Amino acid sequence: MNPVVRDIPPSGIRKFFDLLDGKKEVISLGVGEPDFATPEVVREACIRALEQGRTSYTSNSGMPELREAIADYLSEEFSVDYEPDSEILVTVGSSEAIDLALRTLICPGDEILMPVPCYISYSPITSLGMGKVVPVDTEAASGFKLTVEALRAKVTPRSKVLILCYPNNPTGATMTAEDWLPVASFVRENDLIVIADEIYAELTYGEEAKISFASLPGMKERTLLVSGFSKAFAMTGWRVGYACGHRELIGAMLKIHQYTVMCAPILGQIAALESLRIGREEKDRMVASYDRRRRLFVEGLRQIGLPCLEPRGAFYAFPSIAHTGMTSAQFAERLLAEANVVTVPGDVFGAGGEGHIRCTYASSMNQLNEALERMGNWLHRLRG
């Protein structure tokens, strides 16, 4: 067995998800999945397509009309323009897009900068590509924002790629244009390539502006924009994502894509196309619902004694549990065993996540209120 594969730990998120098997009356705040079904208008369009026998392969790059719709959507919503025929690749979820990008870009020994805490897949995929993972610390005191000072502390002549995930999983942190401009200058000065994982971009709340890193001056040619339909469009099971960037990079990624998965599933692509054509109003309603849940849940966490920065994006809260004296893993395991609430220990997202737990508020208001009550009662018992 490849020793790199042997030494990769299993997903810390799925570990807690699997603990649900056979347990009754458990409330899960663990897996980052919308509790909404894909909107009915989208499902009906796919049923019609299935009845018409649309079950074939598509172009390796994805259906041309879907790539055109993605280009129009990104131009309208994020002020960044891509050529559908050569600068957009439809993938099997955004996760495949990140895998393809790193496999295409990494040469053995290249250093991949990644702000932590961060999504758990970046590090294993980097290791599989024989790259070196270089964590870049972000701090709760500064809202888990990425700073140039933190980047300067980790950059070396071997640094090649900077992976960004804002709005952030697991912290819910966002970056403003003012925050991004110094980072963009740093990227240019150090000749870095950016993989901007913007799967949560639509889930930006309050007065925060939705900003794509690729839209910043001089960044489009240095950035691979990765996104998809799983989160904001409630399409996790359809497995449709996309990557947008320079035609040479997209063309290289396409070669790996051709030889591994051939193309994203046609019904998933049809669902994605209909989501952009007729499902955007439903998407906006879902986002508004997450915003209401966000405010309720974060305030509830604070009231039961778990300090929590206000998440401005995604659908996660990342409260501190450091004052309990337990590690993140101990806290999450006891909370499940003694209060029947599933969360994810913060350390699975990197060392910077220790002392926190990740809770998704993509659940119903009733479940969130019940989870808060159980957690509050459990914490009260701990305090004696």
C-alpha positions, 0 to 999 in steps of 0.5 A: 500500500502507498504509505501516504494513503496508509498514513492519511487519517479517516475523516473526522467529520464522518467519524462523528456522523457514523456514530449516529448509526443505531442511535435514537433521538440524536440531534446532528449539528455535524455534517454540513448539509442543508436540511432543505430538499432541492427545490421542487421546480428543479426536481420536476425539470429533472423528472421530465428529463429522465422521462425523455431518456436523458441518461447519456454522457455529456461533454467531458467539460460539461454541458455547453449550456450549463457552462454558459449559464455558470459564466452568466451567473458569475458575471452577474453575481460576482463581476468576474467573466469566464469563457464557457468553452475554454475556462470553465470545467464542470466537475463531480462536486467542488471537491473533485475540482480541488483534487484536480487542481492540486494534482495538476499544480503540485510538483513533489516538494511544492509548498501549499499554503492553507489558512487554518482552521480549514476544510479537512480535505485540503491537507490529505489531497496535498499529501497525495500529490506529494506536496508539503502542507504549510498551515497559516494560522488565523486567530479568533481574536481577529475574527479568523481573517487571513492576514499578510503578517501570517502569510509572511511568517510561512512563505518560502521560495518553495511556496507555490499555491495558496488555498482560500476558503471564504466564507470559511468552513468551519469558522463562518469567517468572511473577508471584505475587499479591504481585507483582501487587497493586501493579500492580493498584493502578497500573492502577486509579490510572491508569484503564487497561484490561488485556489479560491474555494468559494462554495459558500460565497452565496451564503454571506449575511448582513451587509457583507458584500459577496466578493470573489477573489478572482474579481480583485485587480490582477487576480483573475489570471492567478486564481482558480475559482472553485464552487458548486451547487451543493450548499446554497442550492441544496444539491449535495447529492447531485454532485455538481461543481465547477472550476473556472480559470486560465485555459491552460490550467483548465485544459490540464485539469480536463485531462485528469478529469477525462481519465478518472470520471469522464463527466459529471452525471447528466441529471446533476448537470440538468439540475444545476442548469435549472437551478440557475435558470429557475431556482435562484429565487428559491436559493435566496429564500433558503439563504434568508432562512439560514440567516435567521437560524444563524442569529438565533443559534449564535445568541443561544450559544452565548446564553448557555455559556459558549463564547462564539464569534458572529459567523458572517458566512457559510452555515457554521458556528465555531464556539469556544469550549476552551474554558471547560478544560476539555479538548475539542474531541473530549467535549464532542464525544461527551456531548454526544454520549451524555446529551445526544447532540452531534458536533465536530471537534475543532481540531479536525480542521487543523491545530488552530481549531483546538478549543472549539467545536463546529456546529452547523445551523442548517437544521430546523429552528425546532432542532436548533432550539432543542439542541441548545436546550440539551447543550445548556442543561448538559453544561449546567450539570458539568458546572455542578 
